[in-house]
Amino acid sequence: MTNHYQGVEEFSLQDETWCGVTATSSAAKRILTLSQAGLVVRFSVKTSGCTGYAYVIEQLDNPQADDVRFESNGCVFYVVLSALPIFDGTEIDFVRQGLNQSFIYRNPNVKTECGCGESFGI
């Protein structure tokens, strides 16, 4: 697999230390809502911000060839294969605070975060 993210080591899905990606029950409910009408939810990252990366969530008609399927708390979601070294071990949560709502990523690979919370570094 060719990885296009800087600072991310090559990996194999067969690696015995692979942790995967999980969703809390709150995130699972939100993913199920976003998956209605036959859509799939796909997580990835993009180069962004002052510290390196930002999370991306998309609703697609179908998973792409390079997507890895995960099931957690009764929902199905996908992560782009090349982003798995960044997502490995991440727990995705969904929180509501007042009028705001968002996915929160508890990612053990994150080493730095920007002050505004929009980007992170590994």
PASEBA-1860 file (N, C-alpha, C; in nm, 3 decimals):
! residues 122
1> MTNHYQGV> 0.084/-0.117/0.000/0.000/0.000/0.000/0.088/0.123/0.000 ~ 0.058/0.218/-0.084/0.131/0.343/-0.087/0.056/0.444/-0.002 ~ 0.126/0.503/0.088/0.063/0.597/0.180/0.097/0.738/0.137 ~ -0.002/0.827/0.132/0.024/0.963/0.090/0.018/1.064/0.204 ~ 0.025/1.019/0.328/0.025/1.109/0.443/0.166/1.115/0.501 ~ 0.218/1.236/0.519/0.353/1.252/0.572/0.360/1.204/0.716 ~ 0.468/1.138/0.750/0.493/1.095/0.887/0.417/0.970/0.928 ~ 0.349/0.908/0.833/0.272/0.788/0.864/0.344/0.668/0.806
9> EEFSLQDE> 0.369/0.570/0.892/0.442/0.451/0.849/0.352/0.359/0.767 ~ 0.414/0.277/0.684/0.342/0.175/0.609/0.283/0.075/0.708 ~ 0.175/0.010/0.670/0.111/-0.086/0.759/0.044/-0.193/0.677 ~ 0.002/-0.295/0.744/-0.073/-0.404/0.684/-0.195/-0.430/0.769 ~ -0.308/-0.457/0.706/-0.429/-0.491/0.782/-0.411/-0.621/0.859 ~ -0.313/-0.700/0.821/-0.286/-0.825/0.891/-0.189/-0.806/1.009 ~ -0.142/-0.685/1.029/-0.050/-0.656/1.138/-0.114/-0.696/1.271 ~ -0.044/-0.770/1.351/-0.100/-0.821/1.477/-0.128/-0.711/1.579
17> TWCGVTAT> -0.075/-0.592/1.558/-0.099/-0.482/1.652/-0.213/-0.392/1.607 ~ -0.283/-0.428/1.501/-0.392/-0.347/1.447/-0.503/-0.336/1.552 ~ -0.550/-0.213/1.580/-0.654/-0.189/1.681/-0.792/-0.165/1.622 ~ -0.801/-0.114/1.501/-0.929/-0.086/1.437/-0.985/0.049/1.477 ~ -1.112/0.070/1.444/-1.182/0.195/1.471/-1.319/0.158/1.527 ~ -1.362/0.227/1.633/-1.492/0.199/1.695/-1.576/0.326/1.703 ~ -1.706/0.305/1.724/-1.799/0.417/1.742/-1.871/0.398/1.874 ~ -1.888/0.505/1.949/-1.968/0.498/2.072/-2.115/0.481/2.032
25> SSAAKRIL> -2.201/0.453/2.128/-2.343/0.438/2.097/-2.401/0.568/2.043 ~ -2.356/0.682/2.093/-2.402/0.811/2.043/-2.359/0.833/1.897 ~ -2.234/0.801/1.867/-2.186/0.813/1.729/-2.259/0.715/1.638 ~ -2.284/0.595/1.688/-2.354/0.494/1.608/-2.494/0.544/1.570 ~ -2.563/0.605/1.664/-2.697/0.659/1.633/-2.688/0.765/1.524 ~ -2.589/0.853/1.533/-2.574/0.958/1.432/-2.535/0.899/1.297 ~ -2.447/0.800/1.296/-2.406/0.734/1.171/-2.527/0.666/1.107 ~ -2.610/0.601/1.189/-2.731/0.537/1.135/-2.824/0.641/1.073
33> TLSQAGLV> -2.837/0.756/1.136/-2.920/0.863/1.080/-2.863/0.911/0.947 ~ -2.731/0.930/0.941/-2.666/0.975/0.818/-2.668/0.869/0.708 ~ -2.688/0.743/0.747/-2.687/0.632/0.651/-2.825/0.603/0.592 ~ -2.924/0.678/0.635/-3.058/0.655/0.580/-3.058/0.684/0.431 ~ -3.157/0.632/0.363/-3.173/0.649/0.218/-3.061/0.579/0.141 ~ -3.002/0.475/0.201/-2.903/0.395/0.131/-2.765/0.455/0.120 ~ -2.737/0.562/0.192/-2.605/0.622/0.188/-2.511/0.551/0.284 ~ -2.381/0.564/0.259/-2.280/0.512/0.351/-2.200/0.629/0.407
41> VRFSVKTS> -2.151/0.613/0.529/-2.071/0.715/0.596/-1.925/0.674/0.587 ~ -1.843/0.769/0.543/-1.701/0.742/0.519/-1.618/0.847/0.593 ~ -1.520/0.801/0.670/-1.428/0.889/0.742/-1.292/0.887/0.675 ~ -1.227/1.001/0.671/-1.091/1.011/0.620/-1.026/1.134/0.684 ~ -0.909/1.168/0.637/-0.841/1.289/0.682/-0.790/1.363/0.560 ~ -0.766/1.492/0.578/-0.705/1.572/0.473/-0.596/1.657/0.535 ~ -0.500/1.696/0.456/-0.397/1.786/0.501/-0.461/1.923/0.522 ~ -0.444/1.977/0.643/-0.514/2.102/0.673/-0.461/2.165/0.801
49> GCTGYAYV> -0.486/2.293/0.815/-0.462/2.363/0.940/-0.316/2.381/0.974 ~ -0.294/2.429/1.094/-0.158/2.461/1.138/-0.082/2.341/1.193 ~ -0.152/2.230/1.222/-0.082/2.115/1.280/-0.076/1.994/1.189 ~ -0.141/1.997/1.074/-0.120/1.888/0.979/-0.243/1.827/0.916 ~ -0.340/1.781/0.996/-0.454/1.707/0.941/-0.586/1.754/1.000 ~ -0.693/1.729/0.925/-0.829/1.752/0.973/-0.912/1.630/0.935 ~ -1.008/1.595/1.018/-1.097/1.484/0.990/-1.198/1.523/0.884 ~ -1.237/1.426/0.803/-1.337/1.447/0.698/-1.442/1.337/0.711
57> IEQLDNPQ> -1.568/1.375/0.703/-1.677/1.278/0.701/-1.759/1.306/0.575 ~ -1.793/1.197/0.505/-1.870/1.209/0.382/-1.985/1.111/0.382 ~ -2.090/1.146/0.313/-2.200/1.054/0.284/-2.190/1.021/0.136 ~ -2.181/0.893/0.104/-2.165/0.849/-0.034/-2.275/0.749/-0.070 ~ -2.300/0.735/-0.199/-2.395/0.634/-0.245/-2.344/0.493/-0.220 ~ -2.213/0.474/-0.236/-2.150/0.343/-0.220/-2.010/0.361/-0.164 ~ -1.960/0.260/-0.091/-1.820/0.268/-0.048/-1.730/0.263/-0.170 ~ -1.613/0.321/-0.157/-1.514/0.319/-0.264/-1.427/0.194/-0.252
65> ADDVRFES> -1.355/0.163/-0.357/-1.272/0.042/-0.359/-1.166/0.042/-0.250 ~ -1.120/0.160/-0.208/-1.013/0.168/-0.107/-1.067/0.194/0.034 ~ -1.195/0.165/0.058/-1.255/0.184/0.189/-1.257/0.053/0.268 ~ -1.235/0.065/0.398/-1.239/-0.051/0.488/-1.365/-0.039/0.572 ~ -1.441/-0.147/0.580/-1.570/-0.149/0.649/-1.550/-0.179/0.797 ~ -1.620/-0.104/0.883/-1.620/-0.128/1.026/-1.763/-0.137/1.075 ~ -1.786/-0.221/1.175/-1.914/-0.231/1.243/-1.890/-0.209/1.391 ~ -1.972/-0.122/1.450/-1.955/-0.092/1.592/-2.087/-0.040/1.647
73> NGCVFYVV> -2.132/-0.096/1.757/-2.256/-0.053/1.823/-2.375/-0.051/1.728 ~ -2.381/-0.148/1.638/-2.496/-0.161/1.549/-2.493/-0.076/1.424 ~ -2.385/-0.005/1.399/-2.377/0.076/1.276/-2.261/0.027/1.190 ~ -2.268/0.062/1.064/-2.162/0.031/0.968/-2.108/0.164/0.916 ~ -1.977/0.177/0.910/-1.913/0.295/0.852/-1.784/0.252/0.785 ~ -1.727/0.341/0.710/-1.606/0.310/0.633/-1.497/0.411/0.664 ~ -1.372/0.364/0.653/-1.256/0.451/0.667/-1.170/0.428/0.544 ~ -1.121/0.536/0.484/-1.034/0.526/0.368/-0.908/0.449/0.407
81> LSALPIFD> -0.873/0.351/0.328/-0.759/0.264/0.360/-0.632/0.342/0.390 ~ -0.600/0.442/0.310/-0.474/0.516/0.331/-0.476/0.598/0.460 ~ -0.595/0.624/0.518/-0.604/0.700/0.643/-0.601/0.610/0.766 ~ -0.603/0.479/0.748/-0.607/0.388/0.863/-0.489/0.402/0.959 ~ -0.367/0.427/0.913/-0.260/0.446/1.012/-0.287/0.564/1.105 ~ -0.358/0.665/1.057/-0.392/0.779/1.140/-0.509/0.745/1.231 ~ -0.609/0.671/1.179/-0.730/0.637/1.254/-0.712/0.518/1.348 ~ -0.608/0.441/1.333/-0.592/0.317/1.410/-0.608/0.341/1.560
89> GTEIDFVR> -0.702/0.270/1.620/-0.727/0.281/1.764/-0.824/0.391/1.802 ~ -0.878/0.464/1.706/-0.965/0.577/1.733/-1.105/0.533/1.774 ~ -1.159/0.600/1.875/-1.299/0.586/1.911/-1.369/0.713/1.864 ~ -1.472/0.696/1.780/-1.548/0.808/1.729/-1.670/0.827/1.820 ~ -1.691/0.949/1.865/-1.807/0.981/1.950/-1.885/1.093/1.881 ~ -2.007/1.115/1.925/-2.089/1.225/1.874/-2.147/1.296/1.995 ~ -2.123/1.427/2.004/-2.168/1.503/2.120/-2.251/1.623/2.078 ~ -2.344/1.657/2.166/-2.426/1.778/2.150/-2.398/1.867/2.270
97> QGLNQSFI> -2.366/1.991/2.244/-2.344/2.090/2.349/-2.422/2.215/2.310 ~ -2.536/2.235/2.375/-2.623/2.346/2.338/-2.675/2.326/2.197 ~ -2.654/2.424/2.112/-2.698/2.414/1.973/-2.595/2.346/1.883 ~ -2.475/2.324/1.936/-2.368/2.263/1.858/-2.371/2.111/1.870 ~ -2.334/2.045/1.761/-2.319/1.900/1.761/-2.205/1.863/1.667 ~ -2.127/1.762/1.705/-2.015/1.723/1.619/-1.962/1.586/1.659 ~ -1.891/1.527/1.564/-1.818/1.405/1.593/-1.691/1.444/1.668 ~ -1.656/1.364/1.768/-1.533/1.381/1.844/-1.449/1.256/1.823
105> YRNPNVKT> -1.321/1.273/1.802/-1.232/1.161/1.772/-1.134/1.143/1.888 ~ -1.144/1.032/1.957/-1.047/1.000/2.063/-0.940/0.913/1.999 ~ -0.837/0.981/1.951/-0.736/0.919/1.868/-0.603/0.911/1.944 ~ -0.556/0.789/1.974/-0.431/0.774/2.050/-0.307/0.814/1.970 ~ -0.321/0.835/1.839/-0.207/0.869/1.754/-0.178/1.018/1.750 ~ -0.271/1.099/1.797/-0.255/1.244/1.790/-0.150/1.289/1.891 ~ -0.054/1.365/1.843/0.055/1.417/1.928/0.035/1.565/1.959 ~ -0.025/1.639/1.864/-0.048/1.783/1.883/-0.183/1.821/1.825
113> ECGCGESF> -0.243/1.924/1.883/-0.368/1.979/1.830/-0.353/2.131/1.826 ~ -0.418/2.191/1.727/-0.412/2.337/1.721/-0.505/2.394/1.828 ~ -0.486/2.518/1.862/-0.565/2.582/1.966/-0.712/2.593/1.935 ~ -0.748/2.603/1.807/-0.889/2.618/1.772/-0.958/2.482/1.758 ~ -0.882/2.372/1.763/-0.942/2.240/1.757/-0.976/2.193/1.617 ~ -0.932/2.264/1.515/-0.965/2.228/1.377/-0.868/2.130/1.313 ~ -0.747/2.119/1.366/-0.650/2.028/1.304/-0.566/1.961/1.412 ~ -0.494/1.857/1.369/-0.412/1.779/1.461/-0.288/1.729/1.389
121> GI> -0.187/1.686/1.466/-0.065/1.630/1.412/-0.038/1.495/1.475 ~ 0.032/1.411/1.399/0.067/1.278/1.450/0.218/1.263/1.460
END
